[in-house]
Amino acid sequence: MPVAQIVKWGNSLAVRIPKPVAEQAGVREGDPIVIEAEKGQINLRRKQRVPTLKELVAQIRPENRYHEIPAGTERGKESVEW
């Protein structure tokens, strides 16, 4: 298990992540991470990227779409044909 040392960086502290560990975790310079501290531990994890609307729409398939829900009888000009 690689060991790293905490060093001062300006008014903060920093840890260098060894290249093999970064490669194994799939992180690169500039990647956003979430830092959590609890019970004497510091945990780092990659921040999940928010998918774009285009990516979300591309996942819509006939099998995962909602079915049409009847809204009752038509009463006026709300009739729409698809």
Backbone torsions as a table, in degrees:
resi	resn	phi	psi	omega
1	MET	NA	123.5	178.9
2	PRO	-64.2	147.5	178.0
3	VAL	-118.7	137.6	178.1
4	ALA	-123.2	167.2	-178.6
5	GLN	-121.9	141.4	176.3
6	ILE	-80.4	131.1	-179.8
7	VAL	-127.1	156.8	178.0
8	LYS	-79.2	137.4	178.0
9	TRP	-138.5	96.5	-173.4
10	GLY	66.3	-127.3	177.3
11	ASN	-93.1	5.5	-176.8
12	SER	-115.5	179.9	173.3
13	LEU	-113.9	154.0	-178.2
14	ALA	-140.9	155.7	175.2
15	VAL	-131.0	130.5	174.3
16	ARG	-85.1	130.4	179.1
17	ILE	-93.4	119.6	180.0
18	PRO	-58.0	144.3	-176.6
19	LYS	-53.1	-46.0	179.8
20	PRO	-60.6	-35.6	179.3
21	VAL	-69.4	-43.7	178.8
22	ALA	-61.6	-42.1	179.1
23	GLU	-64.8	-42.5	-179.9
24	GLN	-64.1	-36.5	-179.9
25	ALA	-82.2	-13.2	-180.0
26	GLY	73.4	33.1	178.7
27	VAL	-111.0	150.5	179.1
28	ARG	-132.0	167.6	177.0
29	GLU	-57.0	133.0	178.7
30	GLY	93.6	-12.5	178.4
31	ASP	-66.7	136.0	175.8
32	PRO	-74.8	140.7	178.0
33	ILE	-130.1	158.4	175.0
34	VAL	-105.2	131.8	-179.6
35	ILE	-112.4	126.7	178.5
36	GLU	-128.9	135.7	177.4
37	ALA	-117.0	130.8	178.3
38	GLU	-158.2	136.4	173.8
39	LYS	46.9	49.8	176.4
40	GLY	75.5	12.9	179.3
41	GLN	-123.5	150.7	171.5
42	ILE	-117.9	121.3	-179.1
43	ASN	-110.5	132.6	176.8
44	LEU	-115.4	136.9	172.9
45	ARG	-146.2	150.3	179.1
46	ARG	-64.0	136.6	176.4
47	LYS	-76.2	132.5	179.4
48	GLN	-68.5	131.9	178.8
49	ARG	-74.6	138.5	178.0
50	VAL	-81.6	122.1	-178.8
51	PRO	-67.7	150.0	177.4
52	THR	-76.8	163.2	177.4
53	LEU	-59.6	-39.6	179.3
54	LYS	-60.6	-42.1	178.7
55	GLU	-65.9	-39.8	179.2
56	LEU	-66.6	-44.6	-179.6
57	VAL	-63.9	-34.6	179.7
58	ALA	-64.3	-18.8	179.9
59	GLN	-86.8	-6.5	-178.6
60	ILE	-73.4	127.2	179.5
61	ARG	-129.5	158.5	177.4
62	PRO	-55.0	-34.4	-176.9
63	GLU	-76.9	-15.3	179.0
64	ASN	-115.2	13.6	176.3
65	ARG	-87.3	150.9	174.0
66	TYR	-73.8	145.6	176.2
67	HIS	-81.7	157.8	179.2
68	GLU	-63.6	137.4	179.8
69	ILE	-108.5	122.1	-180.0
70	PRO	-64.4	138.0	-177.9
71	ALA	-111.0	13.1	-179.8
72	GLY	99.8	-173.3	-177.6
73	THR	-80.1	152.3	178.7
74	GLU	-74.5	141.7	-177.9
75	ARG	-120.8	-12.9	-176.0
76	GLY	-159.9	-127.3	-174.8
77	LYS	-94.6	14.9	-177.7
78	GLU	-80.0	-3.6	-178.8
79	SER	-63.1	127.4	179.6
80	VAL	-130.3	134.4	175.9
81	GLU	-108.1	133.6	-178.6
82	TRP	-98.3	NA	NA
